[in-house]
Amino acid sequence: MLRQLIGVRITDTVLPWWYEVTRDSIRHNAHGIGDDNALWCDPDYAARTKYGGLVAPPSFVFALNRILSGYVGGLPGVHAMWSGADITWHSPLLLCARIHCEADLKDLVERQTQFAGRCIQQIYHVDLFDQDDNHLVAADSWCFRTERDTAREQGTKYENSRTSLRRTARRTSSGSSPGMKRRQCVAPSRATLKTSPSVMGCPPW
C-alpha cells in the first residue's frame, strides 16, 4: 500500500528541469513569471549587492524538483491535481549553485469534497541542498487524488448553471442585453498556494 511508503526516501523519480542555478536559467524563470527584479535580471546591479551576483527568484525552486512541482507516484489511474506548497527558504539560490534534493512521502490524508466526493491529499516533503550541502529550502507539496468517474458525475450536477453562466457572459460581452452591465466572469482556482514568503514576491533575504 502507498501508506507503507510514508517516510521512505524517494530515489527514483523524473528528472528536474534544472540542476544548476545559471544566468540563463534565472533569466528564463524571471521572464516566465513576468518579474524583472534587477536582483535576478541585471548582473551589474546584482554584483553591487551583498550577494555579489545574480540570485534566482523564489519560484525557481519548482524547476529544481518535479515532486515539489506536482509529480506524484502511487495510486495508478487515480487523477492527481497539484494543490499547494508550503515553502521555507533558509538561504537564497545563488548563481552557480548546484542543487541536489531529498524527498519522501510525508502523509496521506483522506478528505470529502464537493468536487469529487472521497479524495486523498498526498503530501510530500522536499529538501534542497547546494554542492556544499548547505540546506537551502524545505518544502511540503501536496496533490489531491480524485476518482475520475465520481468527479465527472459530480460535475454534471452543475452543467445547467455553467451553461446559463456562459450564455449570460456571451450576451453581456456582445452588448445584446440592454441595461445589463458588462461583467467579467472568473473561474475560481482549485489550487491554493501557500508560501512563506510568496513565491511570486521578493524573498526574505
Secondary structure as a PSIPRED ss2 file (coil, helix, strand):
# PSIPRED VFORMAT (PSIPRED V4.0)

   1 M C   1.000  0.000  0.000
   2 L H   0.000  1.000  0.000
   3 R H   0.000  1.000  0.000
   4 Q H   0.000  1.000  0.000
   5 L H   0.000  1.000  0.000
   6 I E   0.000  0.000  1.000
   7 G C   1.000  0.000  0.000
   8 V C   1.000  0.000  0.000
   9 R E   0.000  0.000  1.000
  10 I C   1.000  0.000  0.000
  11 T C   1.000  0.000  0.000
  12 D C   1.000  0.000  0.000
  13 T C   1.000  0.000  0.000
  14 V C   1.000  0.000  0.000
  15 L C   1.000  0.000  0.000
  16 P C   1.000  0.000  0.000
  17 W C   1.000  0.000  0.000
  18 W C   1.000  0.000  0.000
  19 Y C   1.000  0.000  0.000
  20 E E   0.000  0.000  1.000
  21 V C   1.000  0.000  0.000
  22 T C   1.000  0.000  0.000
  23 R H   0.000  1.000  0.000
  24 D H   0.000  1.000  0.000
  25 S H   0.000  1.000  0.000
  26 I H   0.000  1.000  0.000
  27 R H   0.000  1.000  0.000
  28 H H   0.000  1.000  0.000
  29 N H   0.000  1.000  0.000
  30 A H   0.000  1.000  0.000
  31 H H   0.000  1.000  0.000
  32 G H   0.000  1.000  0.000
  33 I H   0.000  1.000  0.000
  34 G C   1.000  0.000  0.000
  35 D C   1.000  0.000  0.000
  36 D C   1.000  0.000  0.000
  37 N C   1.000  0.000  0.000
  38 A H   0.000  1.000  0.000
  39 L H   0.000  1.000  0.000
  40 W H   0.000  1.000  0.000
  41 C H   0.000  1.000  0.000
  42 D C   1.000  0.000  0.000
  43 P H   0.000  1.000  0.000
  44 D H   0.000  1.000  0.000
  45 Y H   0.000  1.000  0.000
  46 A H   0.000  1.000  0.000
  47 A H   0.000  1.000  0.000
  48 R C   1.000  0.000  0.000
  49 T C   1.000  0.000  0.000
  50 K C   1.000  0.000  0.000
  51 Y C   1.000  0.000  0.000
  52 G C   1.000  0.000  0.000
  53 G C   1.000  0.000  0.000
  54 L C   1.000  0.000  0.000
  55 V E   0.000  0.000  1.000
  56 A C   1.000  0.000  0.000
  57 P C   1.000  0.000  0.000
  58 P H   0.000  1.000  0.000
  59 S H   0.000  1.000  0.000
  60 F H   0.000  1.000  0.000
  61 V H   0.000  1.000  0.000
  62 F H   0.000  1.000  0.000
  63 A H   0.000  1.000  0.000
  64 L C   1.000  0.000  0.000
  65 N C   1.000  0.000  0.000
  66 R C   1.000  0.000  0.000
  67 I C   1.000  0.000  0.000
  68 L C   1.000  0.000  0.000
  69 S C   1.000  0.000  0.000
  70 G C   1.000  0.000  0.000
  71 Y C   1.000  0.000  0.000
  72 V C   1.000  0.000  0.000
  73 G C   1.000  0.000  0.000
  74 G C   1.000  0.000  0.000
  75 L C   1.000  0.000  0.000
  76 P C   1.000  0.000  0.000
  77 G C   1.000  0.000  0.000
  78 V C   1.000  0.000  0.000
  79 H E   0.000  0.000  1.000
  80 A E   0.000  0.000  1.000
  81 M E   0.000  0.000  1.000
  82 W E   0.000  0.000  1.000
  83 S E   0.000  0.000  1.000
  84 G E   0.000  0.000  1.000
  85 A E   0.000  0.000  1.000
  86 D E   0.000  0.000  1.000
  87 I E   0.000  0.000  1.000
  88 T E   0.000  0.000  1.000
  89 W E   0.000  0.000  1.000
  90 H C   1.000  0.000  0.000
  91 S C   1.000  0.000  0.000
  92 P C   1.000  0.000  0.000
  93 L C   1.000  0.000  0.000
  94 L E   0.000  0.000  1.000
  95 L C   1.000  0.000  0.000
  96 C C   1.000  0.000  0.000
  97 A C   1.000  0.000  0.000
  98 R E   0.000  0.000  1.000
  99 I C   1.000  0.000  0.000
 100 H E   0.000  0.000  1.000
 101 C E   0.000  0.000  1.000
 102 E E   0.000  0.000  1.000
 103 A E   0.000  0.000  1.000
 104 D E   0.000  0.000  1.000
 105 L E   0.000  0.000  1.000
 106 K E   0.000  0.000  1.000
 107 D E   0.000  0.000  1.000
 108 L E   0.000  0.000  1.000
 109 V E   0.000  0.000  1.000
 110 E E   0.000  0.000  1.000
 111 R E   0.000  0.000  1.000
 112 Q E   0.000  0.000  1.000
 113 T E   0.000  0.000  1.000
 114 Q C   1.000  0.000  0.000
 115 F C   1.000  0.000  0.000
 116 A C   1.000  0.000  0.000
 117 G E   0.000  0.000  1.000
 118 R E   0.000  0.000  1.000
 119 C E   0.000  0.000  1.000
 120 I E   0.000  0.000  1.000
 121 Q E   0.000  0.000  1.000
 122 Q E   0.000  0.000  1.000
 123 I E   0.000  0.000  1.000
 124 Y E   0.000  0.000  1.000
 125 H E   0.000  0.000  1.000
 126 V E   0.000  0.000  1.000
 127 D E   0.000  0.000  1.000
 128 L E   0.000  0.000  1.000
 129 F E   0.000  0.000  1.000
 130 D C   1.000  0.000  0.000
 131 Q C   1.000  0.000  0.000
 132 D C   1.000  0.000  0.000
 133 D C   1.000  0.000  0.000
 134 N C   1.000  0.000  0.000
 135 H E   0.000  0.000  1.000
 136 L E   0.000  0.000  1.000
 137 V E   0.000  0.000  1.000
 138 A E   0.000  0.000  1.000
 139 A E   0.000  0.000  1.000
 140 D E   0.000  0.000  1.000
 141 S E   0.000  0.000  1.000
 142 W E   0.000  0.000  1.000
 143 C E   0.000  0.000  1.000
 144 F E   0.000  0.000  1.000
 145 R E   0.000  0.000  1.000
 146 T E   0.000  0.000  1.000
 147 E C   1.000  0.000  0.000
 148 R H   0.000  1.000  0.000
 149 D H   0.000  1.000  0.000
 150 T H   0.000  1.000  0.000
 151 A H   0.000  1.000  0.000
 152 R H   0.000  1.000  0.000
 153 E H   0.000  1.000  0.000
 154 Q H   0.000  1.000  0.000
 155 G H   0.000  1.000  0.000
 156 T H   0.000  1.000  0.000
 157 K C   1.000  0.000  0.000
 158 Y C   1.000  0.000  0.000
 159 E H   0.000  1.000  0.000
 160 N H   0.000  1.000  0.000
 161 S H   0.000  1.000  0.000
 162 R H   0.000  1.000  0.000
 163 T H   0.000  1.000  0.000
 164 S H   0.000  1.000  0.000
 165 L H   0.000  1.000  0.000
 166 R H   0.000  1.000  0.000
 167 R H   0.000  1.000  0.000
 168 T H   0.000  1.000  0.000
 169 A H   0.000  1.000  0.000
 170 R H   0.000  1.000  0.000
 171 R H   0.000  1.000  0.000
 172 T H   0.000  1.000  0.000
 173 S H   0.000  1.000  0.000
 174 S H   0.000  1.000  0.000
 175 G C   1.000  0.000  0.000
 176 S C   1.000  0.000  0.000
 177 S C   1.000  0.000  0.000
 178 P C   1.000  0.000  0.000
 179 G C   1.000  0.000  0.000
 180 M C   1.000  0.000  0.000
 181 K C   1.000  0.000  0.000
 182 R C   1.000  0.000  0.000
 183 R C   1.000  0.000  0.000
 184 Q C   1.000  0.000  0.000
 185 C C   1.000  0.000  0.000
 186 V C   1.000  0.000  0.000
 187 A C   1.000  0.000  0.000
 188 P C   1.000  0.000  0.000
 189 S C   1.000  0.000  0.000
 190 R C   1.000  0.000  0.000
 191 A C   1.000  0.000  0.000
 192 T C   1.000  0.000  0.000
 193 L C   1.000  0.000  0.000
 194 K C   1.000  0.000  0.000
 195 T C   1.000  0.000  0.000
 196 S E   0.000  0.000  1.000
 197 P C   1.000  0.000  0.000
 198 S C   1.000  0.000  0.000
 199 V C   1.000  0.000  0.000
 200 M C   1.000  0.000  0.000
 201 G C   1.000  0.000  0.000
 202 C C   1.000  0.000  0.000
 203 P C   1.000  0.000  0.000
 204 P C   1.000  0.000  0.000
 205 W C   1.000  0.000  0.000
